[in-house]
Amino acid sequence: MPQVALVTGGARGIGAAIAERVVAGGGRVVVADVDEAAGLGLVERLGGGARFVRCDVTDEGQVAGALDATAALGQVDAVFANAGVVGVTGRIEETALADFRRTTDLLLTSVFLTVKHAVRVLRPQGSGAIVCTASVASLRGGLGPHVYTAAKHAVKGLVESVAVEVAPYGLRINAVAPGGTVSSLSAALMGDVDDLATPYRRLAAASSSGVPTTSDDVAEAALFLAAAPRVNGACLVVDGGDDVLAAKGRSYYG
């Protein structure tokens, strides 16, 4: 379990589940998010092992500041580049350039900035792990909207490319790729960010096992990647086999 970690998009969902586990394992975590109310509420629940930093992950200065705030706690063991949104949806010919750019900023530029400044902090240490939240949409089309899919493919590519650069420095970078997950993100898509019962019910019904993937499941996988000493440049799918292996013809284009 990392003893000092940063989690972007850490106020809710997968990020919050990661932060909870770091603190439960005796570590300290910086929760970086634009949702100040949720972030402060989380760190209050987690106690002295957590602190909140307001961070727009598309702003390089704020991302750099979040990494520096984490490094102030001691040697950084893990950085979780988790922040993200679904972004623009709809048909390709109806997608506005401004919406494309905003979505790629939130899903890809944010990961680039977090990885860039994580390496800046971790390289002098000669150790540390970076885990990026990708998606099953990183692996094949048809599992997310167009721009989301393109950005998530790019996240996977960035992870694989950076892994080659940082390995000689004693660093590792991997990606976790959730499928449909019961989280604040899926809840928001279904109408209420705080209503997890609805996505749980719907995703359970769509699952071949009758059991949906949860934020806790993805957090466990992310922490495994942070701890696995010989895993570098990997993309670990967490979907119960439902999406990458089984889903056919799902459409997000209407």
C-alpha positions as a Markdown table, in Angstrom:
| # | Residue | x | y | z |
|---|---|---|---|---|
| 1 | Met | 0.0 | 0.0 | 0.0 |
| 2 | Pro | 1.5 | 3.4 | -0.9 |
| 3 | Gln | 2.4 | 5.6 | 2.0 |
| 4 | Val | 2.2 | 8.9 | 0.1 |
| 5 | Ala | -0.1 | 9.2 | -2.9 |
| 6 | Leu | -1.9 | 11.7 | -5.1 |
| 7 | Val | -5.3 | 10.9 | -6.6 |
| 8 | Thr | -6.7 | 13.3 | -9.2 |
| 9 | Gly | -10.5 | 13.2 | -9.5 |
| 10 | Gly | -10.3 | 11.9 | -6.0 |
| 11 | Ala | -13.4 | 13.4 | -4.5 |
| 12 | Arg | -15.8 | 10.8 | -5.7 |
| 13 | Gly | -16.2 | 7.4 | -7.3 |
| 14 | Ile | -13.0 | 5.4 | -8.2 |
| 15 | Gly | -10.7 | 8.2 | -7.0 |
| 16 | Ala | -12.4 | 8.3 | -3.6 |
| 17 | Ala | -12.2 | 4.5 | -3.3 |
| 18 | Ile | -8.5 | 4.7 | -4.0 |
| 19 | Ala | -8.0 | 7.4 | -1.4 |
| 20 | Glu | -10.0 | 5.5 | 1.2 |
| 21 | Arg | -7.7 | 2.4 | 0.8 |
| 22 | Val | -4.5 | 4.4 | 1.0 |
| 23 | Val | -5.6 | 5.9 | 4.3 |
| 24 | Ala | -6.9 | 2.6 | 5.6 |
| 25 | Gly | -3.5 | 1.1 | 4.9 |
| 26 | Gly | -1.8 | 3.7 | 7.0 |
| 27 | Gly | -0.8 | 6.0 | 4.2 |
| 28 | Arg | -1.4 | 9.7 | 3.4 |
| 29 | Val | -3.2 | 10.9 | 0.4 |
| 30 | Val | -3.7 | 14.2 | -1.4 |
| 31 | Val | -7.2 | 14.3 | -3.0 |
| 32 | Ala | -7.1 | 16.7 | -6.0 |
| 33 | Asp | -10.4 | 17.7 | -7.6 |
| 34 | Val | -12.5 | 20.7 | -8.7 |
| 35 | Asp | -15.4 | 19.5 | -6.6 |
| 36 | Glu | -14.4 | 21.3 | -3.4 |
| 37 | Ala | -17.5 | 20.3 | -1.4 |
| 38 | Ala | -17.1 | 16.6 | -2.1 |
| 39 | Gly | -13.4 | 16.7 | -1.7 |
| 40 | Leu | -13.5 | 18.4 | 1.7 |
| 41 | Gly | -16.2 | 16.1 | 2.8 |
| 42 | Leu | -14.1 | 13.1 | 1.9 |
| 43 | Val | -11.0 | 14.2 | 3.7 |
| 44 | Glu | -13.0 | 15.0 | 6.7 |
| 45 | Arg | -14.3 | 11.5 | 6.8 |
| 46 | Leu | -10.8 | 10.1 | 6.2 |
| 47 | Gly | -9.2 | 12.1 | 8.9 |
| 48 | Gly | -5.6 | 13.2 | 9.3 |
| 49 | Gly | -4.3 | 10.9 | 6.6 |
| 50 | Ala | -5.9 | 12.9 | 3.8 |
| 51 | Arg | -5.8 | 16.5 | 2.5 |
| 52 | Phe | -7.7 | 18.2 | -0.2 |
| 53 | Val | -6.2 | 20.4 | -3.0 |
| 54 | Arg | -8.5 | 22.1 | -5.4 |
| 55 | Cys | -7.1 | 21.3 | -8.9 |
| 56 | Asp | -8.3 | 21.8 | -12.4 |
| 57 | Val | -6.4 | 19.0 | -14.2 |
| 58 | Thr | -6.4 | 20.9 | -17.5 |
| 59 | Asp | -4.3 | 23.7 | -15.8 |
| 60 | Glu | -0.6 | 22.8 | -15.7 |
| 61 | Gly | 0.2 | 25.2 | -12.8 |
| 62 | Gln | -2.5 | 23.6 | -10.7 |
| 63 | Val | -1.4 | 20.1 | -11.6 |
| 64 | Ala | 2.2 | 20.9 | -10.8 |
| 65 | Gly | 1.0 | 22.4 | -7.5 |
| 66 | Ala | -0.9 | 19.2 | -6.6 |
| 67 | Leu | 2.3 | 17.2 | -7.2 |
| 68 | Asp | 4.3 | 19.6 | -5.1 |
| 69 | Ala | 1.8 | 19.4 | -2.3 |
| 70 | Thr | 2.0 | 15.6 | -2.3 |
| 71 | Ala | 5.8 | 15.7 | -2.3 |
| 72 | Ala | 5.7 | 17.9 | 0.7 |
| 73 | Leu | 4.4 | 14.9 | 2.6 |
| 74 | Gly | 7.5 | 12.8 | 1.9 |
| 75 | Gln | 8.6 | 10.4 | -0.8 |
| 76 | Val | 5.8 | 9.9 | -3.2 |
| 77 | Asp | 5.0 | 6.2 | -3.8 |
| 78 | Ala | 2.1 | 6.5 | -6.2 |
| 79 | Val | 0.3 | 9.0 | -8.5 |
| 80 | Phe | -3.2 | 8.1 | -9.7 |
| 81 | Ala | -4.2 | 10.0 | -12.8 |
| 82 | Asn | -7.8 | 9.3 | -12.4 |
| 83 | Ala | -9.8 | 12.5 | -13.3 |
| 84 | Gly | -12.1 | 12.3 | -16.2 |
| 85 | Val | -15.6 | 12.8 | -17.7 |
| 86 | Val | -17.7 | 11.3 | -20.4 |
| 87 | Gly | -17.6 | 14.5 | -22.4 |
| 88 | Val | -19.3 | 15.3 | -25.7 |
| 89 | Thr | -21.6 | 12.6 | -27.1 |
| 90 | Gly | -23.5 | 12.2 | -30.4 |
| 91 | Arg | -22.8 | 11.8 | -34.1 |
| 92 | Ile | -19.4 | 12.7 | -35.5 |
| 93 | Glu | -20.8 | 15.2 | -38.0 |
| 94 | Glu | -22.7 | 17.0 | -35.2 |
| 95 | Thr | -19.7 | 17.3 | -32.8 |
| 96 | Ala | -18.5 | 20.8 | -32.3 |
| 97 | Leu | -14.8 | 21.5 | -32.4 |
| 98 | Ala | -15.0 | 23.3 | -29.0 |
| 99 | Asp | -16.7 | 20.3 | -27.4 |
| 100 | Phe | -14.0 | 18.0 | -28.9 |
| 101 | Arg | -11.2 | 20.1 | -27.5 |
| 102 | Arg | -12.8 | 20.4 | -24.1 |
| 103 | Thr | -13.4 | 16.7 | -23.9 |
| 104 | Thr | -9.8 | 15.8 | -25.0 |
| 105 | Asp | -8.5 | 18.4 | -22.5 |
| 106 | Leu | -10.3 | 16.7 | -19.6 |
| 107 | Leu | -9.6 | 13.1 | -20.7 |
| 108 | Leu | -6.1 | 13.3 | -22.3 |
| 109 | Thr | -4.4 | 16.6 | -21.6 |
| 110 | Ser | -5.1 | 16.1 | -17.9 |
| 111 | Val | -3.4 | 12.7 | -18.0 |
| 112 | Phe | -0.4 | 14.1 | -19.9 |
| 113 | Leu | 0.0 | 16.9 | -17.3 |
| 114 | Thr | -0.3 | 14.6 | -14.4 |
| 115 | Val | 2.2 | 12.1 | -15.8 |
| 116 | Lys | 4.6 | 14.9 | -16.8 |
| 117 | His | 4.7 | 16.3 | -13.3 |
| 118 | Ala | 4.6 | 12.9 | -11.6 |
| 119 | Val | 7.8 | 12.0 | -13.5 |
| 120 | Arg | 9.3 | 15.3 | -12.5 |
| 121 | Val | 8.7 | 14.4 | -8.8 |
| 122 | Leu | 9.4 | 10.7 | -9.0 |
| 123 | Arg | 12.5 | 10.6 | -11.2 |
| 124 | Pro | 14.9 | 12.2 | -8.6 |
| 125 | Gln | 13.6 | 9.6 | -6.1 |
| 126 | Gly | 14.4 | 6.7 | -8.3 |
| 127 | Ser | 11.2 | 5.0 | -7.4 |
| 128 | Gly | 7.4 | 5.4 | -7.7 |
| 129 | Ala | 4.4 | 4.2 | -9.7 |
| 130 | Ile | 1.9 | 6.0 | -11.9 |
| 131 | Val | -1.5 | 4.5 | -12.6 |
| 132 | Cys | -3.8 | 6.1 | -15.2 |
| 133 | Thr | -7.5 | 5.4 | -15.4 |
| 134 | Ala | -8.2 | 4.3 | -19.0 |
| 135 | Ser | -11.3 | 2.5 | -20.1 |
| 136 | Val | -12.4 | -0.6 | -22.0 |
| 137 | Ala | -13.0 | 2.1 | -24.7 |
| 138 | Ser | -9.2 | 2.3 | -24.8 |
| 139 | Leu | -9.2 | -1.2 | -26.4 |
| 140 | Arg | -11.9 | -1.2 | -28.9 |
| 141 | Gly | -14.6 | 1.0 | -30.5 |
| 142 | Gly | -18.2 | 0.9 | -29.7 |
| 143 | Leu | -17.9 | 1.0 | -26.0 |
| 144 | Gly | -18.1 | 4.8 | -25.6 |
| 145 | Pro | -18.7 | 8.0 | -27.5 |
| 146 | His | -16.4 | 9.0 | -30.3 |
| 147 | Val | -14.2 | 11.6 | -28.6 |
| 148 | Tyr | -14.1 | 9.6 | -25.3 |
| 149 | Thr | -13.0 | 6.5 | -27.2 |
| 150 | Ala | -10.3 | 8.5 | -29.1 |
| 151 | Ala | -9.0 | 10.1 | -25.9 |
| 152 | Lys | -9.0 | 6.8 | -23.9 |
| 153 | His | -7.1 | 5.1 | -26.8 |
| 154 | Ala | -4.5 | 7.9 | -26.5 |
| 155 | Val | -4.2 | 7.4 | -22.7 |
| 156 | Lys | -3.3 | 3.8 | -23.2 |
| 157 | Gly | -0.8 | 4.7 | -25.9 |
| 158 | Leu | 0.7 | 7.4 | -23.7 |
| 159 | Val | 1.1 | 4.9 | -20.9 |
| 160 | Glu | 2.9 | 2.4 | -23.1 |
| 161 | Ser | 5.2 | 5.0 | -24.6 |
| 162 | Val | 6.1 | 6.6 | -21.3 |
| 163 | Ala | 6.8 | 3.2 | -19.7 |
| 164 | Val | 9.7 | 2.7 | -22.0 |
| 165 | Glu | 11.2 | 6.1 | -21.0 |
| 166 | Val | 10.8 | 5.8 | -17.3 |
| 167 | Ala | 11.8 | 2.2 | -16.7 |
| 168 | Pro | 15.5 | 3.0 | -16.5 |
| 169 | Tyr | 14.8 | 5.5 | -13.7 |
| 170 | Gly | 13.1 | 2.9 | -11.5 |
| 171 | Leu | 9.6 | 4.2 | -12.3 |
| 172 | Arg | 6.6 | 2.3 | -13.6 |
| 173 | Ile | 3.4 | 3.5 | -15.3 |
| 174 | Asn | 0.3 | 1.4 | -16.0 |
| 175 | Ala | -3.3 | 1.8 | -16.8 |
| 176 | Val | -6.5 | 0.4 | -15.3 |
| 177 | Ala | -9.4 | 0.0 | -17.8 |
| 178 | Pro | -12.8 | -0.2 | -16.2 |
| 179 | Gly | -15.9 | -1.2 | -18.0 |
| 180 | Gly | -19.3 | 0.0 | -17.0 |
| 181 | Thr | -18.8 | 0.9 | -13.3 |
| 182 | Val | -21.1 | 1.8 | -10.5 |
| 183 | Ser | -19.7 | 5.2 | -9.7 |
| 184 | Ser | -20.5 | 8.9 | -9.4 |
| 185 | Leu | -19.8 | 9.1 | -13.2 |
| 186 | Ser | -22.3 | 6.5 | -14.2 |
| 187 | Ala | -24.8 | 7.9 | -11.6 |
| 188 | Ala | -24.5 | 11.4 | -13.2 |
| 189 | Leu | -25.1 | 9.9 | -16.6 |
| 190 | Met | -28.3 | 8.4 | -15.2 |
| 191 | Gly | -29.5 | 11.7 | -13.7 |
| 192 | Asp | -28.3 | 11.9 | -10.1 |
| 193 | Val | -24.6 | 11.9 | -9.1 |
| 194 | Asp | -25.5 | 10.8 | -5.6 |
| 195 | Asp | -27.8 | 7.9 | -6.6 |
| 196 | Leu | -25.7 | 4.8 | -6.9 |
| 197 | Ala | -28.6 | 2.4 | -6.6 |
| 198 | Thr | -29.8 | 3.1 | -10.2 |
| 199 | Pro | -26.5 | 2.4 | -11.9 |
| 200 | Tyr | -26.0 | -0.6 | -9.7 |
| 201 | Arg | -29.4 | -2.0 | -10.7 |
| 202 | Arg | -28.9 | -1.3 | -14.4 |
| 203 | Leu | -25.3 | -2.5 | -14.7 |
| 204 | Ala | -26.1 | -5.6 | -12.7 |
| 205 | Ala | -28.9 | -6.4 | -15.2 |
| 206 | Ala | -26.5 | -5.9 | -18.1 |
| 207 | Ser | -23.7 | -8.0 | -16.6 |
| 208 | Ser | -23.3 | -11.7 | -17.7 |
| 209 | Ser | -22.7 | -12.5 | -14.0 |
| 210 | Gly | -25.4 | -10.4 | -12.6 |
| 211 | Val | -22.8 | -8.5 | -10.5 |
| 212 | Pro | -21.7 | -5.1 | -11.7 |
| 213 | Thr | -18.2 | -3.6 | -11.5 |
| 214 | Thr | -17.9 | -1.1 | -8.7 |
| 215 | Ser | -15.5 | 1.7 | -7.8 |
| 216 | Asp | -14.1 | -0.5 | -5.1 |
| 217 | Asp | -13.3 | -3.2 | -7.7 |
| 218 | Val | -11.4 | -0.7 | -9.9 |
| 219 | Ala | -9.6 | 0.8 | -6.9 |
| 220 | Glu | -8.3 | -2.6 | -5.9 |
| 221 | Ala | -6.9 | -3.1 | -9.4 |
| 222 | Ala | -5.3 | 0.3 | -9.5 |
| 223 | Leu | -3.6 | -0.3 | -6.1 |
| 224 | Phe | -2.4 | -3.7 | -7.4 |
| 225 | Leu | -0.8 | -1.9 | -10.4 |
| 226 | Ala | 0.8 | 0.6 | -8.0 |
| 227 | Ala | 2.3 | -2.2 | -6.0 |
| 228 | Ala | 3.3 | -4.8 | -8.6 |
| 229 | Pro | 7.1 | -4.4 | -9.0 |
| 230 | Arg | 7.5 | -6.0 | -12.4 |
| 231 | Val | 4.4 | -4.7 | -14.2 |
| 232 | Asn | 5.1 | -1.7 | -16.4 |
| 233 | Gly | 3.2 | -0.4 | -19.5 |
| 234 | Ala | 0.2 | -2.7 | -18.9 |
| 235 | Cys | -3.5 | -2.0 | -19.3 |
| 236 | Leu | -5.5 | -4.1 | -16.8 |
| 237 | Val | -9.2 | -4.5 | -17.8 |
| 238 | Val | -11.7 | -4.5 | -14.9 |
| 239 | Asp | -15.1 | -5.4 | -16.4 |
| 240 | Gly | -15.9 | -9.0 | -15.4 |
| 241 | Gly | -15.5 | -10.0 | -19.0 |
| 242 | Asp | -18.6 | -8.2 | -20.0 |
| 243 | Asp | -17.4 | -5.4 | -22.3 |
| 244 | Val | -14.2 | -6.3 | -24.1 |
| 245 | Leu | -15.0 | -10.0 | -24.4 |
| 246 | Ala | -18.7 | -10.1 | -24.8 |
| 247 | Ala | -20.4 | -6.8 | -25.8 |
| 248 | Lys | -21.5 | -6.7 | -29.4 |
| 249 | Gly | -23.1 | -3.9 | -31.3 |
| 250 | Arg | -23.6 | -1.4 | -28.5 |
| 251 | Ser | -24.3 | 2.0 | -29.9 |
| 252 | Tyr | -23.5 | 5.5 | -28.5 |
| 253 | Tyr | -24.2 | 7.4 | -31.6 |
| 254 | Gly | -27.9 | 8.2 | -31.4 |
